[in-house]
Amino acid sequence: MSNNSLLWYKKPADTNKWTEALPIGNGRMGAMVFGGTHFERIQFNEDSVWSGKFRDRTNPYAKAELENIRRLIREGKIEEAENLTRYAFTGTPEFQRSYQTLGDLLINFHNIPDEITYYKRSLSLEDAVAETKFTAGGFSYKWEVLASNPADIIAVKLTTDNPDGLSLDARLVRSRYCEKTGTIDENTVYLYNKDGLSFHWVMAGKNTSGTLNAMGEYLVVKNTKELVLYLTAVTEFRSEDTLSDCKQILQKAAAKSFDEIKSEHIEDYQNLESRVSLTLTEEISELPTDERLQSVKAGKTDLGLYELYFRFGRYLLIACSRPGTLPANLQGIWCNDFLAPWDSKYTININIQMNYWLAENCNLSECHKPLFEHLHRMAPKAAEVAKSMYGARGITAHHNTDIWGDCVPQDTWIPATYWVLSIAWFCLHIWEHYEYTLCRKFLTEHYELLKDACLFFVDFLVENEKGELVVTPSVSPENVYILPNGTQGTLCEGCTMDSHILEELFNAYEKTCNILDKDKELAQKISGVRKKLPKTKIGKNGGIMEWLEDYGEAEPGHRHMSHLFALFPGKGISPETTPQLAKAARKTLEMRLSQGGGHTGWSRAWIINFYAMLNDGNEANFHLKELMCHSTLENLFDDHPPFQIDGNFGATAGIANMLLKSDAGSKVYLLHALPDEWKNGKVTGLRAKGGLTVDITWKNGEITAASVTAEKDYTGEVIYKDNTTNVSLKAGETRDIGFKKLSLKNHIMGLKFDE
C-alpha cells in the first residue's frame, strides 16, 4: 500500500490528545481510534446525539421593531439599532441545540507483556480501516476498526498469536451523562441515555476461543485468540424503540463473520473513493505522517503529502455524509465534547457550505444529499421565521441551525447573528448540484425551495436613496466597519456579499423556471428585482468594496472575505469575464493577507480557492503549504484552531479547482492554476459542470494525455492555456485525446481529438 494512501504513526495517540487519534465513519456513526496497546480508547459519535429537542425560540417583538431598526440604521444611529436588534431579534432562549459525543469504548488488556519491540498504527484510505499492529514479549497483536455503512455498525477485531490469547474487559462510558448501563445477554452490554435526545448504545462480543461474559456494564474476556466487538447506537430522532432497533442491527451483523462485514464495507467505500485519484510524484516517503508534516513545516517539499491530504479530504466526506444521514457539521461527525466549540453544529454563514465545496468536483455527488435533506428539514421552520419575524413570504434563516433546522437567530453577537442570507446560499448548492449532474428530476424536487428563498427577498428588500434594492438590516459576516466620524458598527443597509449571493440565487431561479417551464411571470419579476441589486464596486484602495459605502475596516486582516463571494464560490468575478473586478479581487486578497488574513484554517482554505479561480497556481500552492504548516494537526485534521473540518473540505476542493474549473456547464479549463512545483502528475475522475468526468496527465507542466466522458449529451468548450475547442459528446461517450506537437490550427490545448 502506497504511503500516499496511508496515515501511519510509530506510537499510540495520547488518550488526552483527541486530535492525535484517527477518524473512521459510516456517515451516521463515527469513531476516533487511539491505537493503544495495554489500554485502548475509541471515542464514538452518532450524528443525531444532540442536547435536546426542538422548541420555538422566536422573539415576539421582532416584526414590530423591524422598521424602527431600519430607520435607525438609515439615520446612522448604529449603536441604537444594534441594541434594539439584540433585544427584539435574539432567540428566546438565545441558544439552539448542541451536538455531543456519544461516549467512549474503553478496553483494558490484562495479559499483554510490557515490552513493546514493534509498533505501527495506521488508517488506510484505500479500505477505510484503522489498524494497530505491535509486538510484545515476542507475540504479535493486531487491532482492526472499521465503520460499515452496509452493516450500520462499527466493528473492532482484536487478534493475537500469543498462546494464552487475550484477556481483557471492555465497557461503554459516557462520564456522568447517562441514565443506565447493563447487560442484555451473556455477550451484550448497553448504555442508555434519556437526557436530550434519548438513545441506546449497544455492544456485542463474539470470541473464537476462551470465555466471554457480560457482567455489570463490562464484557469480560479471557484467553481468546480472536475477539470481535460489534457496536451500534440509535436515537429517538430516527426510532420509536431504540433498543429494539439496536438489537436488530447487531443480530444481522453477528450473523456474518468480520471478514464478510469488512469485505462488504470495503466494496461500499471503494465505490465512492476509487472514482478519483491524484498523483503528483512517484517518490514514496518512508516517514510516518506526523514526521512528514513536521518536515513540510521545516521547509521541505513533499508532494506526496498533498496527495494524501487530498485523498483524506474525500475520505472524510464519505465517512461523515451519506444519503439518509445528517449533514457534516463543524467537526464532520467527530466530536469529543458535551459542549463543543460553537456547539459543533451548523454554522451557515460559510462553514457548512464549505464542507460541501468538494462534493461535486471531487465526484462525491451522493455525499451532497444530506445537505439538501436538511434544507427540507429547515424549510417549515424557515417559513415560520420569515412570516413571524419579518412579515414576509418564503423562507429564511440566520447564521446557525441545528439538528431540528432551527432558523431563529443564535447568540447575541451582532457581527454574525442577524444575517438572513444563509438559506439563499444553501439553495445555490441545489443549483450547483444540477449544473454538475443535469438531473432535471432533482431540480424539480427542489424547485419550491429555490422559489421560496427568492420570495422572501422579494418581500424583504428595501429600496434605498439610490434606487437600489438592499437587505436591511444586514451584516457582512463577521466584520466591523468604521464610519467617517469614527463610529464602529456591524449592522448595515446592504453589503457586497448580499448582492453577490442574491445575484446568483435570482439568476439560478430564472434559469430553473426556463428549464422546468414554470412560473414565468414570477421569474420575470425576479429578473426585475435582480437588475436593481447594487453592483460590485471598486474602492479607493483598488480592492472590492465590502459595504455599499467605502468604509474603513476595524480589522483589515479579517478571516472572512465575504465581499469576494462572487469570485468563489460564486461565478460573478473571473479573469475571463470580468478582468477589472478580478484584478480588484486580487488586490483585496493582497491587502487582507498583508494584515494577517488567512490565520484560521477554513479562511486559508478559502484563499486557496480564490487563487485557483484567479488562475494563479503558485499562489494557491503557497497557501496550501501555509495551511499545512500552520493549520493542520498531526492526524491531518484542520486546526481553526480548534479543530474544524471545513478547512479540510475547503482545501480539498481547492486542490481540485487548481487542476480543473468549469463555468456554467459550457467551458472547461484544464490545469489553469497548475503550480510550477507540480511538474508531473495525473488526475482521474474529476467532475466538470455539464455532467463531465475528466482525466488529465501532464509532464514538465504540459498536458500529455486527457479524456472527457459525458454523463449526458454535452456541448461546450474545453480550454487549455490559449487554445480552445468546441466539444460535442453523446451521453456515455468518452473521448480519448492524444498529443502531438502540431500547429494550433489543428490542435486545441495541445491536444488532438480523435474525430
KEDREN-915136 format. One record per residue (C-alpha): residue in one letter; x, y, z. Coordinates in steps of 0.5 Angstrom, whole numbers, padded with zeros to 4 digits, always signed. Layout:
REM KEDREN-915136
AXYZ
...
REM end
This chain:
REM KEDREN-915136
M+0000+0000+0000
S+0003+0007-0002
N+0005+0011+0004
N+0001+0017+0000
S-0006+0013+0002
L-0004+0011+0009
L-0004+0016+0015
W+0001+0012+0020
Y+0005+0013+0026
K+0010+0010+0031
K+0007+0011+0037
P+0000+0011+0040
A-0004+0017+0040
D-0004+0020+0047
T-0011+0019+0050
N-0011+0026+0053
K-0010+0029+0046
W-0016+0027+0042
T-0014+0030+0035
E-0008+0025+0035
A-0013+0020+0034
L-0015+0017+0027
P-0022+0018+0025
I-0027+0013+0022
G-0034+0014+0020
N-0040+0011+0016
G-0044+0017+0015
R-0048+0016+0021
M-0043+0014+0026
G-0036+0016+0027
A-0030+0014+0032
M-0023+0016+0034
V-0018+0011+0034
F-0013+0012+0039
G-0009+0005+0038
G-0007+0004+0045
T-0003-0003+0047
H-0005-0004+0054
F-0011+0000+0054
E-0015+0002+0048
R-0020+0008+0048
I-0024+0009+0042
Q-0029+0015+0042
F-0035+0015+0039
N-0040+0019+0036
E-0047+0018+0033
D-0050+0024+0028
S-0056+0025+0032
V-0054+0025+0039
W-0056+0033+0041
S-0057+0036+0047
G-0065+0037+0047
K-0071+0037+0043
F-0074+0043+0038
R-0077+0049+0042
D-0080+0055+0039
R-0075+0061+0041
T-0078+0066+0036
N-0078+0073+0039
P-0085+0076+0039
Y-0082+0083+0039
A-0078+0082+0032
K-0083+0084+0027
A-0086+0090+0031
E-0079+0093+0031
L-0076+0092+0024
E-0078+0098+0021
N-0075+0102+0027
I-0069+0098+0027
R-0068+0100+0019
R-0070+0107+0021
L-0064+0108+0026
I-0059+0105+0021
R-0061+0110+0016
E-0060+0115+0021
G-0053+0113+0022
K-0055+0111+0030
I-0052+0105+0029
E-0051+0103+0037
E-0058+0104+0038
A-0060+0100+0032
E-0056+0094+0035
N-0058+0095+0042
L-0065+0094+0039
T-0064+0089+0035
R-0061+0085+0041
Y-0067+0086+0045
A-0072+0085+0039
F-0069+0080+0035
T-0065+0075+0039
G-0068+0068+0040
T-0071+0067+0047
P-0068+0063+0049
E-0061+0065+0046
F-0058+0058+0044
Q-0060+0053+0039
R-0058+0045+0041
S-0051+0043+0041
Y-0048+0037+0038
Q-0045+0032+0043
T-0040+0026+0044
L-0044+0019+0044
G-0038+0017+0049
D-0032+0012+0050
L-0031+0005+0049
L-0025+0003+0054
I-0021-0003+0053
N-0017-0006+0059
F-0012-0011+0057
H-0009-0016+0063
N-0004-0020+0060
I+0000-0017+0055
P+0007-0016+0056
D+0010-0010+0058
E+0016-0009+0053
I+0014-0007+0046
T+0019-0008+0041
Y+0015-0006+0034
Y+0009-0001+0034
K+0005+0002+0028
R-0002+0005+0028
S-0005+0007+0021
L-0011+0009+0017
S-0012+0006+0010
L-0015+0011+0005
E-0016+0005+0001
D-0020+0001+0005
A-0022+0006+0011
V-0020+0001+0016
A-0016+0003+0022
E-0010-0002+0024
T-0006-0002+0030
K+0000-0007+0030
F+0005-0009+0035
T+0010-0014+0038
A+0010-0015+0046
G+0014-0020+0049
G+0015-0024+0042
F+0008-0024+0041
S+0004-0021+0035
Y-0002-0017+0037
K-0007-0013+0032
W-0013-0009+0033
E-0017-0007+0027
V-0023-0002+0027
L-0028+0000+0021
A-0035+0003+0021
S-0039+0000+0016
N-0044+0003+0012
P-0048-0003+0009
A-0048-0006+0016
D-0049+0000+0020
I-0044-0002+0025
I-0037+0000+0028
A-0033-0007+0029
V-0027-0008+0033
K-0023-0014+0032
L-0017-0016+0037
T-0013-0022+0035
T-0006-0025+0038
D-0002-0031+0037
N+0000-0031+0044
P-0002-0038+0046
D-0005-0035+0052
G-0009-0031+0048
L-0012-0024+0050
S-0015-0023+0057
L-0019-0016+0058
D-0025-0012+0060
A-0029-0007+0055
R-0034-0002+0057
L-0038+0004+0054
V-0038+0010+0058
R-0041+0017+0058
S-0038+0020+0064
R-0044+0022+0068
Y-0048+0024+0063
C-0052+0017+0062
E-0058+0014+0065
K-0057+0007+0066
T-0052+0002+0064
G-0052-0006+0064
T-0053-0013+0061
I-0057-0015+0055
D-0055-0022+0055
E-0049-0026+0056
N-0045-0023+0051
T-0048-0016+0050
V-0048-0009+0054
Y-0051-0003+0053
L-0051+0004+0055
Y-0058+0008+0056
N-0059+0016+0056
K-0065+0020+0057
D-0063+0027+0057
G-0063+0031+0051
L-0065+0026+0045
S-0065+0019+0049
F-0061+0013+0046
H-0059+0006+0047
W-0052+0005+0045
V-0050-0003+0045
M-0044-0007+0044
A-0044-0015+0043
G-0038-0019+0043
K-0036-0025+0039
N-0030-0030+0041
T-0027-0036+0038
S-0024-0039+0044
G-0023-0038+0051
T-0029-0034+0055
L-0033-0028+0054
N-0038-0026+0060
A-0043-0020+0060
M-0042-0017+0068
G-0045-0011+0070
E-0043-0006+0065
Y-0037-0010+0063
L-0035-0015+0057
V-0030-0020+0061
V-0026-0024+0056
K-0021-0029+0058
N-0016-0033+0054
T-0019-0031+0047
K-0014-0031+0040
E-0019-0027+0037
L-0025-0022+0039
V-0030-0018+0035
L-0034-0013+0038
Y-0040-0010+0034
L-0043-0003+0036
T-0049+0001+0034
A-0053+0007+0037
V-0060+0009+0035
T-0063+0015+0038
E-0070+0017+0038
F-0069+0022+0032
R-0070+0016+0028
S-0073+0011+0032
E-0079+0010+0037
D-0076+0004+0040
T-0068+0005+0040
L-0066-0001+0044
S-0070-0006+0039
D-0067-0003+0033
C-0060-0003+0036
K-0061-0011+0037
Q-0064-0012+0030
I-0058-0008+0027
L-0053-0012+0032
Q-0056-0019+0030
K-0056-0018+0023
A-0048-0016+0024
A-0047-0022+0028
A-0049-0027+0023
K-0044-0025+0019
S-0036-0026+0020
F-0032-0020+0021
D-0028-0022+0014
E-0035-0021+0011
I-0037-0015+0014
K-0030-0012+0012
S-0031-0014+0005
E-0038-0011+0004
H-0035-0005+0008
I-0029-0004+0003
E-0033-0005-0003
D-0038+0000-0001
Y-0033+0005+0001
Q-0029+0004-0005
N-0035+0005-0010
L-0034+0012-0008
E-0027+0013-0006
S-0024+0010-0012
R-0027+0015-0017
V-0022+0020-0016
S-0014+0019-0016
L-0009+0024-0016
T-0001+0023-0017
L+0004+0029-0016
T+0010+0025-0015
E+0013+0018-0016
E+0017+0019-0010
I+0015+0015-0004
S+0016+0017+0003
E+0019+0013+0009
L+0017+0017+0014
P+0011+0017+0018
T+0005+0022+0017
D+0007+0026+0023
E+0014+0027+0021
R+0012+0028+0014
L+0008+0034+0017
Q+0014+0037+0021
S+0018+0036+0015
V+0014+0041+0011
K+0013+0045+0017
A+0021+0046+0017
G+0021+0048+0009
K+0022+0041+0006
T+0018+0039+0000
D+0013+0033+0000
L+0008+0033-0006
G+0006+0026-0004
L+0003+0029+0003
Y-0001+0034-0002
E-0004+0027-0005
L-0005+0024+0002
Y-0008+0031+0004
F-0013+0031-0002
R-0015+0024-0001
F-0016+0024+0006
G-0021+0030+0005
R-0025+0026+0000
Y-0025+0020+0005
L-0027+0025+0011
L-0033+0027+0007
I-0035+0020+0005
A-0034+0018+0013
C-0039+0023+0015
S-0044+0025+0010
R-0048+0019+0007
P-0055+0020+0004
G-0060+0019+0010
T-0055+0022+0015
L-0055+0029+0018
P-0050+0033+0014
A-0043+0034+0016
N-0043+0039+0022
L-0037+0044+0024
Q-0033+0038+0026
G-0036+0033+0021
I-0038+0028+0025
W-0033+0027+0030
C-0034+0031+0037
N-0030+0029+0044
D-0035+0034+0048
F-0041+0035+0051
L-0041+0043+0050
A-0036+0043+0044
P-0034+0050+0041
W-0039+0053+0037
D-0044+0047+0040
S-0040+0043+0034
K-0047+0045+0030
Y-0048+0048+0023
T-0045+0055+0022
I-0049+0057+0016
N-0045+0064+0014
I-0040+0060+0011
N-0038+0053+0015
I-0043+0048+0013
Q-0043+0051+0005
M-0035+0050+0005
N-0036+0043+0008
Y-0039+0041+0001
W-0035+0045-0004
L-0031+0039-0006
A-0038+0034-0006
E-0039+0036-0014
N-0032+0037-0017
C-0029+0031-0013
N-0034+0026-0015
L-0038+0025-0009
S-0045+0028-0011
E-0048+0023-0007
C-0045+0025-0001
H-0048+0032-0002
K-0055+0030-0001
P-0055+0030+0007
L-0055+0038+0006
F-0061+0038+0001
E-0065+0033+0006
H-0063+0038+0012
L-0065+0044+0008
H-0072+0041+0007
R-0072+0040+0015
M-0071+0047+0016
A-0076+0050+0011
P-0082+0049+0015
K-0079+0053+0021
A-0075+0058+0016
A-0082+0060+0013
E-0085+0061+0020
V-0079+0065+0022
A-0080+0069+0015
K-0087+0071+0017
S-0087+0072+0024
M-0080+0076+0025
Y-0080+0080+0018
G-0088+0079+0016
A-0085+0076+0009
R-0087+0070+0005
G-0082+0065+0003
I-0076+0062+0008
T-0070+0065+0011
A-0065+0063+0017
H-0059+0066+0020
H-0052+0064+0021
N-0053+0058+0025
T-0058+0052+0025
D-0058+0045+0029
I-0061+0038+0028
W-0068+0041+0028
G-0067+0046+0023
D-0068+0052+0028
C-0068+0058+0024
V-0068+0063+0029
P-0062+0068+0031
Q-0057+0064+0035
D-0052+0068+0040
T-0052+0076+0041
W-0046+0077+0037
I-0048+0083+0033
P-0043+0082+0027
A-0046+0075+0025
T-0052+0073+0029
Y-0057+0077+0025
W-0056+0076+0018
V-0061+0073+0013
L-0057+0070+0007
S-0056+0063+0010
I-0062+0060+0006
A-0060+0064+0000
W-0053+0061+0000
F-0056+0054+0002
C-0060+0054-0005
L-0054+0055-0009
H-0052+0048-0007
I-0058+0046-0011
W-0056+0050-0017
E-0049+0047-0017
H-0051+0040-0016
Y-0056+0041-0022
E-0050+0044-0026
Y-0046+0038-0025
T-0051+0033-0026
L-0056+0036-0030
C-0061+0032-0026
R-0068+0035-0028
K-0072+0031-0023
F-0067+0033-0018
L-0068+0041-0020
T-0076+0039-0020
E-0076+0036-0013
H-0072+0042-0010
Y-0076+0048-0014
E-0080+0050-0009
L-0074+0051-0004
L-0071+0056-0009
K-0077+0059-0011
D-0079+0061-0003
A-0072+0063-0002
C-0073+0068-0007
L-0080+0070-0005
F-0077+0072+0002
F-0073+0077-0001
V-0078+0080-0006
D-0082+0082+0000
F-0076+0084+0005
L-0071+0088+0000
V-0072+0096+0001
E-0070+0101-0004
N-0065+0106-0002
E-0064+0113-0004
K-0060+0111-0010
G-0066+0107-0012
E-0062+0100-0011
L-0066+0094-0007
V-0062+0093-0001
V-0062+0088+0005
T-0063+0092+0012
P-0061+0090+0017
S-0055+0086+0015
V-0048+0085+0017
S-0042+0083+0013
P-0040+0077+0016
E-0037+0078+0021
N-0033+0084+0020
V-0034+0091+0023
Y-0034+0098+0019
I-0031+0105+0021
L-0036+0111+0019
P-0032+0117+0017
N-0034+0120+0024
G-0030+0114+0028
T-0036+0110+0030
Q-0035+0103+0029
G-0041+0098+0027
T-0043+0092+0024
L-0051+0093+0022
C-0051+0096+0016
E-0056+0098+0010
G-0054+0093+0005
C-0047+0090+0004
T-0043+0087-0002
M-0044+0080+0000
D-0051+0080+0000
S-0052+0083-0007
H-0047+0077-0010
I-0051+0072-0006
L-0058+0075-0009
E-0055+0076-0016
E-0053+0068-0016
L-0060+0066-0013
F-0064+0070-0017
N-0060+0068-0024
A-0061+0061-0022
Y-0068+0061-0020
E-0069+0065-0027
K-0066+0059-0031
T-0069+0054-0027
C-0076+0057-0029
N-0074+0057-0036
I-0071+0049-0035
L-0078+0047-0032
D-0082+0052-0036
K-0085+0054-0029
D-0087+0061-0026
K-0085+0065-0032
E-0089+0071-0029
L-0085+0071-0022
A-0078+0069-0026
Q-0079+0076-0030
K-0081+0080-0023
I-0075+0076-0020
S-0071+0079-0026
G-0073+0086-0025
V-0071+0085-0018
R-0064+0083-0019
K-0063+0089-0024
K-0064+0093-0018
L-0059+0090-0014
P-0053+0094-0012
K-0047+0093-0017
T-0040+0091-0015
K-0035+0097-0013
I-0028+0098-0013
G-0026+0102-0007
K-0021+0108-0007
N-0015+0103-0005
G-0016+0099-0011
G-0020+0093-0008
I-0027+0091-0008
M-0031+0095-0003
E-0034+0090+0003
W-0040+0095+0004
L-0044+0100+0000
E-0040+0106+0002
D-0032+0106+0002
Y-0032+0105+0010
G-0025+0103+0014
E-0025+0097+0017
A-0023+0096+0024
E-0020+0089+0023
P-0016+0090+0016
G-0014+0082+0016
H-0020+0079+0018
R-0021+0072+0017
H-0028+0073+0013
M-0027+0075+0006
S-0035+0076+0004
H-0034+0081-0001
L-0030+0076-0005
F-0036+0071-0006
A-0037+0073-0013
L-0030+0070-0014
F-0031+0064-0010
P-0036+0060-0009
G-0040+0065-0014
K-0039+0066-0021
G-0039+0074-0022
I-0032+0075-0022
S-0027+0072-0026
P-0021+0074-0030
E-0024+0071-0036
T-0030+0075-0036
T-0029+0081-0031
P-0022+0082-0031
Q-0022+0089-0028
L-0026+0086-0022
A-0021+0080-0022
K-0015+0085-0021
A-0019+0089-0015
A-0021+0082-0012
R-0013+0080-0012
K-0012+0087-0009
T-0017+0085-0004
L-0013+0079-0002
E-0006+0082-0002
M-0009+0087+0003
R-0012+0082+0007
L-0006+0078+0007
S-0001+0084+0009
Q-0005+0085+0015
G-0005+0078+0018
G-0011+0075+0014
G-0011+0067+0013
H-0010+0066+0020
T-0015+0061+0021
G-0015+0054+0018
W-0022+0055+0014
S-0020+0062+0012
R-0014+0060+0009
A-0017+0054+0005
W-0022+0060+0002
I-0016+0063+0000
I-0013+0057-0004
N-0020+0057-0008
F-0019+0065-0009
Y-0012+0064-0012
A-0015+0058-0016
M-0020+0062-0019
L-0015+0067-0021
N-0011+0062-0025
D-0005+0063-0020
G-0003+0056-0018
N+0004+0058-0015
E+0000+0063-0010
A-0005+0058-0009
N+0000+0053-0007
F+0004+0057-0003
H-0003+0058+0001
L-0004+0050+0001
K+0003+0050+0004
E+0001+0055+0010
L-0005+0051+0011
M+0000+0045+0012
C+0005+0049+0017
H+0000+0053+0021
S-0007+0050+0021
T-0006+0042+0020
L-0006+0037+0026
E-0002+0031+0026
N-0008+0027+0024
L-0009+0032+0019
F-0015+0035+0022
D-0016+0042+0020
D-0014+0047+0026
H-0018+0053+0026
P-0016+0053+0032
P-0019+0049+0035
F-0021+0043+0030
Q-0026+0045+0025
I-0027+0040+0019
D-0029+0046+0014
G-0021+0047+0013
N-0020+0040+0010
F-0026+0040+0006
G-0025+0047+0003
A-0017+0046+0002
T-0019+0039-0002
A-0024+0043-0006
G-0018+0048-0007
I-0013+0043-0010
A-0019+0040-0015
N-0020+0047-0017
M-0013+0048-0018
L-0013+0043-0024
L-0020+0044-0027
K-0025+0049-0027
S-0032+0050-0031
D-0036+0055-0032
A-0044+0055-0032
G-0043+0048-0036
S-0040+0050-0042
K-0033+0052-0041
V-0028+0047-0038
Y-0021+0050-0036
L-0015+0045-0035
L-0009+0046-0031
H-0011+0053-0031
A-0008+0054-0024
L-0002+0049-0024
P+0004+0051-0019
D+0011+0050-0022
E+0012+0046-0017
W+0007+0040-0019
K+0011+0039-0026
N+0009+0032-0027
G+0002+0029-0025
K-0004+0025-0026
V-0011+0026-0024
T-0017+0022-0026
G-0025+0022-0024
L-0025+0030-0023
R-0032+0033-0025
A-0034+0039-0029
K-0040+0042-0030
G-0045+0040-0035
G-0044+0032-0033
L-0037+0031-0035
T-0032+0027-0032
V-0024+0029-0034
D-0018+0025-0033
I-0011+0029-0034
T-0004+0027-0035
W+0002+0032-0035
K+0009+0032-0036
N+0014+0038-0035
G+0008+0043-0034
E+0005+0041-0040
I-0001+0036-0041
T+0001+0030-0045
A-0006+0026-0045
A-0013+0027-0043
S-0020+0024-0043
V-0027+0027-0043
T-0033+0023-0041
A-0040+0026-0042
E-0046+0023-0037
K-0051+0027-0041
D-0051+0030-0048
Y-0045+0035-0048
T-0044+0041-0052
G-0038+0046-0050
E-0031+0049-0050
V-0025+0046-0047
I-0019+0050-0046
Y-0012+0049-0044
K-0008+0056-0044
D-0009+0060-0050
N-0012+0054-0054
T-0020+0053-0054
T-0024+0047-0058
N-0031+0046-0059
V-0033+0039-0056
S-0040+0035-0057
L-0041+0029-0054
K-0047+0024-0053
A-0049+0021-0046
G-0044+0016-0044
E-0039+0018-0050
T-0031+0018-0048
R-0026+0022-0052
D-0019+0020-0051
I-0015+0025-0053
G-0008+0024-0056
F-0002+0029-0056
K+0003+0031-0062
K+0007+0038-0063
L+0003+0041-0069
S+0000+0047-0070
L-0005+0051-0066
K-0010+0051-0073
N-0010+0043-0072
H-0010+0043-0064
I-0013+0045-0058
M-0010+0046-0052
G-0004+0042-0055
L-0009+0036-0056
K-0011+0033-0062
F-0018+0030-0062
D-0019+0023-0065
E-0025+0025-0069
REM end
